[in-house]
Amino acid sequence: MPVKLAENEYGKSRVRLVKVERHGSRHELQDLSFDIQLSGDFTAAYAEGKNELVLPTDTMKNTVYALARQQPLGEIEEFGERLTGHFLSRNPQVERVRVAISQNSWARIKAGTREHDYAFVRAGEERRTSVVEQARSGQPGPAVRSGIADLAVLKTSRSAFQGFLRDEYTTLEDTPDRLLSTAVTAEWTCAPGVRRYGEMWRAARQTILEVFANHDSRGVQHTLYAIGSAVLERVPEIARIELALPNRHCYRVDLAPFGLDNPNEVFAPADEPYGLIRAVLARS
């Protein structure tokens, strides 16, 4: 039976990098993870086991370290662009490079009111993310997406869920005032030529936090739409934003069997199952 290699990609995943940039006594820290994928003319490697055109994935790992040493990393999107350009310029058999970067968040430890110069504390599970893709042909430059993952937020009021569809299997009661807990994952596409990656990321993150806190939520979908609309309004360079909000349920505990009331004070968090709400908002 004749077959052909319809698609292919290979690369190195979970390449970990901690970069320290020393400016006198004050140090800057970046904690990153990379997933690198190459695609192109590798039919001989798959069909015949010929590896003459296969760049080892170990070389990809070493390239991350070497380029990290040669100059300051800058924004993660900028470093992703340097990596994609490097692999394309040296490997004519490669048609497309995809680099996904995840950055862990560290904050400076405070000694009194002063931030320490070189001591840090992990700031939760939140991560800054970026995906940079560059093809040899078909686009003028790399396509860049930026985002944030696992931004855990919770509020104890101004959140409701009621008036929903019911059938014979519905047991959920209307909730006019509930805890709303989620971990926001967002990814946005920038207009071509945009370079102020860090400024845009900070503006988008602050918008997500402010809208989540101040929005009178009638449901997770309602809050998601408000967040996405506000990001598009406040950051004009963002053309499209994808948001995913898992509903981290906190159920009010029934204390009546113990002769106690529960005026929305005692809750039992449930890890699973959980609702997952996802949507893409774009400029019309």
Salt bridges, closest charged atoms under 4 A:
GLU21 OE2 - LYS19 NZ 3.41
GLU28 OE2 - ARG108 NH2 3.22
ASP31 OD1 - ARG16 NH2 2.72
GLU48 OE1 - LYS50 NZ 3.13
ASP58 OD1 - LYS61 NZ 2.85
GLU75 OE1 - ARG128 NH2 2.95
GLU77 OE1 - ARG128 NH2 2.95
GLU81 OE1 - ARG195 NH1 2.78
GLU115 OE1 - ARG26 NH2 3.41
ASP117 OD1 - ARG26 NH1 3.21
ASP117 OD2 - ARG114 NH2 3.04
GLU126 OE2 - ARG205 NE 2.63
GLU133 OE1 - ARG96 NH1 3.85
GLU133 OE2 - ARG145 NH1 3.27
ASP150 OD2 - ARG127 NH2 2.62
ASP174 OD1 - ARG166 NH2 3.35
GLU187 OE1 - ARG145 NE 2.98
GLU199 OE2 - ARG196 NH1 2.86
GLU210 OE1 - ARG234 NH1 2.82
ASP216 OD1 - ARG158 NE 2.60
GLU237 OE2 - ARG196 NE 2.62
GLU242 OE2 - ARG278 NE 2.81
